Amino acid sequence: MLGYASGNFGKNALASTMDFFLLFILTERWGVSPVIAGLVVMIGLVWDGICDPLLGALLDRASDRNAVYRRMLFIGAPIVGIFFAIFFIDPGWRGSAIVIWAIATVMLFRTAYSACDVAHNALMMRLTEMPGTATTVSGLRYMFSCLGALAVAHFAGTFVASSGGADHDLVTVTGLAAMSYVGTLWISAASAPRSAQARAISSPRASLSWIVSNRPLLLLLALGFAQALTLPVFARSFAYIGKGVLRDAAWTGTALTTLAVAQLVALPIWMAIARRIERRHALGLALGIVAAGLAVFATGPTAKMAGIALFGVGNAGLQMMIWVLLADAVEHGERRTGIRCEGLPVALLLLILKIGGGLSGALLGHGLSVIGWAAGRPIGPLAQKNLLAMAWMPPLIGALACLMLLACLKLARQSGSKLRA
């Protein structure tokens, strides 16, 4: 399990870099307008998400899925690393030329990343067939994800530094991140079971029927979209807050480190909680802590780091529980139909998360444009206030919406039980 989970270190080193700094690199280093930069983020993530279910449906038609998953990781990981590293090499173009370059390289990276992402996440479904393993595997995966985010936070100064001499450092850091991705994905593939036969899905119609009839999966997809649309705005705003509000480039690295450490420390506690209380209650507790952290962040300058830490504690539980609940949904579908569908449910969750994240990036870019953000120019007090509100308010609304969704589901289940009685 540990070898498999280590793949999340490399995956999150790349994913966190793109999530936290893609928009910032486009606007601050390459002079792209915030609106266009947000669209670049959205196009890449939406394209990545669209690729996921196509790959997932194909994977579910294989009988020896483990062999296919491992082969995709061994072949695909170096391709992902190459396209990731190429993106951060500044060709020196500006205007429409740099936008075309950014879209092309992001699309190539996202296409390759999608193939490896689906294969790696589908392998988790192979490892969680035994009762009680879903929480352990999901927790270990997120532990390595936090370590990857911590590594990115350590090098945050390289991304937010002014262009010029820092360009060489940026290429070096992203090259190391790419190598960590290849290395950990290969370890993950080598650690996976060599062979495992599964009943293949015979047709696209059978796959669709399996998905539509799986109510826990559909509810998870709805909740996943709501949190992916809103929560990422918080951490994506850190680079802009550090530069535009606090005028302290080092603050971004400190904030990201605080977030990653809080998640890492809280993770063993969430693993213990998930084994002792109902999944839905653990998820609700995590969302409540996320909302509390955002509320603390909003209270003033002295409480910002405390709010970030509290948000990190809740987010660790939220992200871990999403994958635990996915494993539960796969088991639920197999019990109902006798067919184990893995690639497609994983791919659909990834699709939802990436579309939500892409729209979130586009909305953040639009918000930056509305408040008057421009590369190299300071913003006034009103714009600073609006930027801070934009950082915490949409995520807070998203967390509260997810809590309301959970409450509605509980009421629906209680009503259904009374009717059956």
C-alpha positions in Angstrom: 0.0 0.0 0.0 2.8 2.4 0.9 4.5 2.0 -2.5 1.3 2.5 -4.3 0.4 5.6 -2.3 3.8 7.2 -2.9 2.6 8.0 -6.4 0.5 10.8 -4.9 3.6 12.7 -3.9 4.7 13.1 -7.6 1.1 13.7 -8.7 0.5 16.4 -6.2 3.9 18.0 -6.8 2.7 18.7 -10.3 -1.0 19.2 -9.6 -0.3 21.7 -6.8 2.2 23.6 -8.9 -0.4 24.0 -11.6 -3.2 24.7 -9.2 -1.4 27.3 -7.1 0.9 29.0 -9.7 -0.4 28.5 -13.3 -2.7 31.6 -13.1 0.0 33.6 -11.3 2.8 32.7 -13.9 0.5 33.7 -16.7 -0.5 37.0 -15.3 2.6 38.1 -13.5 5.5 36.7 -15.6 4.0 36.5 -19.1 1.7 39.5 -18.9 -1.5 37.6 -19.8 -4.7 39.4 -18.7 -6.5 37.7 -15.7 -9.6 36.8 -17.7 -7.6 35.1 -20.5 -5.3 33.4 -17.9 -8.4 32.1 -16.1 -9.7 30.7 -19.4 -6.4 28.9 -20.0 -6.7 27.3 -16.6 -10.3 26.3 -17.3 -9.5 24.9 -20.8 -6.7 22.7 -19.5 -8.7 21.2 -16.6 -11.9 20.8 -18.6 -10.0 19.0 -21.4 -8.3 16.8 -18.8 -11.7 16.0 -17.3 -13.3 15.1 -20.7 -10.4 12.7 -21.4 -11.0 10.9 -18.1 -14.3 9.1 -18.7 -13.3 8.1 -22.2 -10.2 6.4 -20.8 -12.2 5.0 -17.8 -14.8 3.3 -20.1 -12.0 1.7 -22.1 -10.2 0.5 -19.0 -13.3 -1.2 -17.7 -13.5 -3.3 -20.8 -10.2 -5.0 -20.0 -10.2 -8.3 -18.2 -6.6 -8.0 -16.7 -7.0 -4.4 -15.5 -3.9 -4.3 -13.3 -1.6 -5.1 -16.2 -3.2 -2.2 -18.2 -3.0 0.2 -15.3 0.7 -0.6 -14.7 1.6 -0.3 -18.4 -0.1 3.1 -18.6 1.9 4.4 -15.6 5.3 3.1 -16.8 4.8 4.5 -20.3 2.8 7.7 -19.5 4.7 9.1 -16.6 7.8 10.3 -18.5 5.6 11.9 -21.2 3.7 13.8 -18.4 7.0 14.9 -16.9 8.4 16.2 -20.2 5.3 18.3 -21.1 5.1 19.7 -17.5 8.8 20.8 -17.6 8.4 22.3 -21.1 5.5 24.5 -20.0 7.7 26.5 -17.6 10.4 27.3 -20.3 9.6 30.9 -21.2 9.9 31.1 -25.0 10.1 34.9 -24.8 6.9 35.6 -26.7 4.2 37.9 -25.5 0.6 38.8 -26.5 -1.4 36.2 -28.4 1.7 34.1 -29.1 2.3 33.3 -25.5 -1.4 32.5 -25.0 -1.3 30.0 -27.8 1.9 28.5 -26.4 0.3 28.2 -23.0 -2.8 26.6 -24.3 -0.9 24.1 -26.5 1.5 23.0 -23.8 -1.2 22.8 -21.1 -3.4 20.7 -23.4 -0.5 18.3 -24.1 0.3 18.1 -20.4 -3.3 17.5 -19.4 -3.9 14.8 -22.0 -1.0 12.8 -20.8 -1.7 13.5 -17.1 -5.3 12.3 -17.6 -4.2 8.9 -18.7 -1.9 8.4 -15.7 -4.3 9.9 -13.3 -7.2 7.5 -14.3 -4.9 4.5 -14.2 -3.3 5.4 -10.8 -6.7 6.2 -9.1 -8.3 3.1 -10.6 -5.6 1.0 -9.0 -6.9 2.2 -5.6 -10.1 0.4 -6.4 -8.1 -2.8 -6.8 -6.5 -2.3 -3.4 -9.7 -1.6 -1.5 -11.6 -4.8 -2.2 -10.9 -6.1 1.3 -13.1 -4.7 4.0 -11.6 -1.8 6.0 -8.8 -1.0 3.6 -10.4 2.0 1.9 -9.7 4.4 4.8 -6.1 3.2 5.1 -5.3 3.5 1.4 -7.1 6.8 1.0 -5.3 8.2 4.1 -1.9 7.1 2.9 -2.5 8.6 -0.5 -3.4 11.9 1.0 -0.4 11.8 3.3 1.8 11.7 0.2 -0.3 14.4 -1.4 0.4 16.6 1.6 4.1 15.9 1.4 4.0 16.8 -2.3 2.2 20.1 -1.5 4.7 20.8 1.2 7.6 20.4 -1.3 5.8 22.9 -3.6 5.3 25.3 -0.7 9.0 25.1 0.1 9.8 26.4 -3.4 7.0 28.9 -3.6 9.4 31.8 -3.7 10.8 30.6 -7.0 7.3 30.9 -8.6 6.4 34.3 -7.1 9.8 36.0 -7.6 10.1 38.6 -10.4 11.2 37.2 -13.7 14.7 37.5 -14.9 17.4 35.7 -13.0 14.7 33.6 -11.4 13.8 31.9 -14.8 16.7 29.5 -14.4 15.6 28.6 -10.9 12.0 28.0 -12.1 13.2 25.6 -14.8 15.3 23.7 -12.3 12.5 23.4 -9.7 9.9 22.3 -12.2 12.4 19.8 -13.7 12.9 18.3 -10.3 9.2 18.1 -9.8 8.8 16.3 -13.1 11.5 13.8 -12.1 9.7 13.2 -8.8 6.5 12.5 -10.7 8.1 9.9 -12.9 10.0 8.2 -10.0 7.0 7.9 -7.7 4.6 6.8 -10.4 7.0 4.0 -11.4 7.3 3.0 -7.8 3.5 3.0 -7.6 3.2 0.8 -10.7 5.9 -1.6 -9.5 4.1 -2.0 -6.2 0.7 -2.8 -7.7 -0.5 -6.4 -7.9 0.8 -8.0 -11.0 -2.5 -9.6 -12.3 -6.1 -9.6 -11.3 -9.0 -10.8 -13.4 -12.3 -8.9 -13.3 -15.5 -9.3 -15.1 -15.3 -6.8 -18.0 -18.1 -4.4 -18.9 -19.6 -5.7 -22.1 -21.0 -2.4 -23.6 -21.2 1.3 -23.1 -24.9 0.9 -22.3 -24.1 -1.5 -19.4 -21.6 1.0 -18.0 -24.2 3.8 -18.2 -26.8 1.7 -16.4 -24.2 0.8 -13.7 -23.5 4.5 -13.1 -27.1 5.8 -13.3 -28.4 3.2 -10.8 -25.6 3.9 -8.3 -27.1 6.5 -6.0 -24.1 6.9 -3.6 -21.9 7.6 -6.6 -24.3 10.2 -8.0 -24.5 12.0 -4.7 -20.7 11.9 -4.3 -20.3 13.5 -7.8 -22.7 16.4 -6.8 -20.8 17.1 -3.6 -17.5 16.8 -5.4 -18.4 19.4 -8.0 -19.7 21.8 -5.3 -16.4 21.7 -3.4 -14.2 21.7 -6.5 -15.9 24.8 -7.8 -15.4 26.9 -4.7 -12.7 25.6 -2.3 -9.6 25.9 -4.6 -10.1 29.6 -4.8 -8.7 30.0 -1.3 -5.2 28.6 -1.9 -5.1 29.9 -5.4 -5.5 33.4 -4.0 -2.4 33.2 -1.7 0.1 34.4 -4.3 -2.0 37.4 -5.1 -2.6 38.2 -1.4 1.1 38.0 -0.7 2.0 40.3 -3.5 -1.0 42.7 -3.7 -2.2 43.0 -0.2 0.7 42.2 2.2 3.4 43.0 -0.3 5.5 40.1 1.1 6.5 37.5 -1.4 7.6 35.1 1.4 4.0 35.1 2.8 2.8 32.9 0.0 5.3 30.1 0.9 4.5 30.4 4.6 0.7 30.2 3.9 1.1 27.1 1.7 3.4 25.5 4.2 0.9 26.1 7.0 -1.8 24.6 4.9 0.2 21.5 4.0 1.5 20.9 7.5 -2.0 21.3 9.0 -3.3 18.7 6.6 -0.5 16.3 7.3 -0.8 16.5 11.0 -4.6 16.1 10.9 -4.6 13.2 8.6 -4.0 10.4 11.2 -6.8 11.8 13.3 -9.2 11.7 10.3 -8.2 8.1 9.6 -9.1 7.2 13.2 -12.4 9.2 13.0 -13.4 7.6 9.7 -13.1 4.1 11.3 -15.2 5.0 14.3 -18.1 7.1 13.1 -20.4 7.0 10.0 -18.8 8.3 6.8 -21.4 11.0 6.3 -20.8 12.3 9.8 -17.1 12.4 9.3 -17.6 14.3 6.0 -19.9 16.8 7.7 -17.4 17.4 10.5 -14.7 18.1 7.9 -16.8 20.5 6.0 -17.7 22.3 9.3 -14.1 22.7 10.2 -13.3 24.1 6.7 -16.1 26.6 7.1 -14.8 27.6 10.5 -11.3 28.1 9.1 -12.6 30.4 6.4 -14.6 32.4 8.9 -11.5 32.8 11.1 -9.4 33.9 8.1 -12.0 36.6 7.3 -11.8 38.2 10.8 -8.6 40.1 10.3 -4.9 40.1 9.5 -3.7 38.5 12.8 -6.0 35.5 12.4 -5.0 34.6 8.8 -2.5 31.9 9.5 -4.9 30.4 12.2 -7.7 30.3 9.6 -5.4 28.7 7.0 -4.4 26.0 9.5 -8.0 25.3 10.5 -9.0 25.2 6.8 -6.2 22.7 6.2 -7.4 20.4 9.1 -10.9 20.3 7.6 -9.7 19.9 4.0 -7.6 16.9 4.9 -10.7 15.1 6.2 -12.8 16.3 3.2 -10.3 15.2 0.5 -9.7 11.8 2.2 -13.4 11.1 2.6 -14.1 11.8 -1.0 -12.0 8.8 -2.1 -13.2 6.6 0.8 -16.8 7.2 -0.4 -15.8 6.5 -4.0 -14.5 3.1 -2.9 -17.7 2.5 -1.0 -19.7 3.4 -4.1 -17.8 0.9 -6.3 -18.4 -1.8 -3.7 -22.1 -0.8 -3.6 -22.4 -1.1 -7.4 -20.7 -4.5 -7.4 -23.0 -5.8 -4.7 -26.0 -4.7 -6.7 -25.0 -5.9 -10.1 -22.3 -8.4 -9.7 -20.1 -6.2 -12.0 -17.1 -4.3 -10.7 -16.9 -1.0 -12.5 -13.7 0.8 -11.6 -12.2 3.0 -14.3 -15.4 4.8 -15.2 -16.5 5.9 -11.7 -13.0 7.0 -11.0 -12.9 8.9 -14.3 -16.3 10.5 -13.7 -15.2 11.8 -10.3 -12.0 13.2 -11.8 -14.1 14.8 -14.6 -16.3 16.5 -12.0 -13.4 17.6 -9.9 -11.5 19.0 -12.9 -14.4 20.8 -14.5 -15.2 22.3 -11.1 -11.6 23.3 -10.6 -11.4 24.7 -14.2 -14.5 26.8 -13.7 -13.1 27.9 -10.4 -9.9 29.1 -12.1 -11.9 31.0 -14.7 -14.0 32.7 -12.0 -10.9 33.7 -10.1 -9.4 35.2 -13.2 -12.6 37.1 -13.9 -12.7 38.3 -10.3 -9.1 39.6 -10.5 -10.0 41.5 -13.6 -13.1 43.0 -11.9 -11.1 44.3 -9.0 -8.6 45.9 -11.4 -5.6 43.6 -11.0 -2.8 44.3 -13.4 0.7 42.8 -13.6 3.4 45.0 -12.0 0.9 47.6 -10.7 -0.1 48.0 -7.0 -3.8 47.8 -6.1 -5.6 50.2 -3.8 -7.3 49.6 -0.4 -10.7 48.8 -1.9 -9.2 46.3 -4.4 -7.2 44.7 -1.5 -10.4 44.4 0.5 -12.2 42.8 -2.5 -9.3 40.4 -3.1 -9.4 39.2 0.5 -13.2 38.7 0.3 -12.9 36.9 -3.0 -10.4 34.5 -1.3 -12.7 33.3 1.5 -16.3 34.1 0.6 -16.8 31.6 -2.4 -15.2 28.7 -0.5 -17.3 29.4 2.6 -20.4 29.4 0.4 -19.3 26.2 -1.1 -18.6 24.5 2.2 -22.0 25.6 3.6 -23.7 24.4 0.4 -22.1 20.9 0.8 -23.3 20.8 4.4 -26.8 21.6 3.3 -26.6 18.8 0.7 -25.5 16.4 3.4 -28.4 17.5 5.6 -30.9 17.1 2.8 -29.6 13.6 2.1 -30.0 12.7 5.8 -33.6 13.9 5.8 -34.3 12.0 2.5 -33.0 8.8 4.0 -35.1 9.3 7.2 -38.2 9.9 5.1 -37.5 6.9 3.0 -37.1 4.7 6.1 -40.4 5.9 7.6 -42.2 5.2 4.3 -40.8 1.7 4.2 -41.8 1.1 7.8 
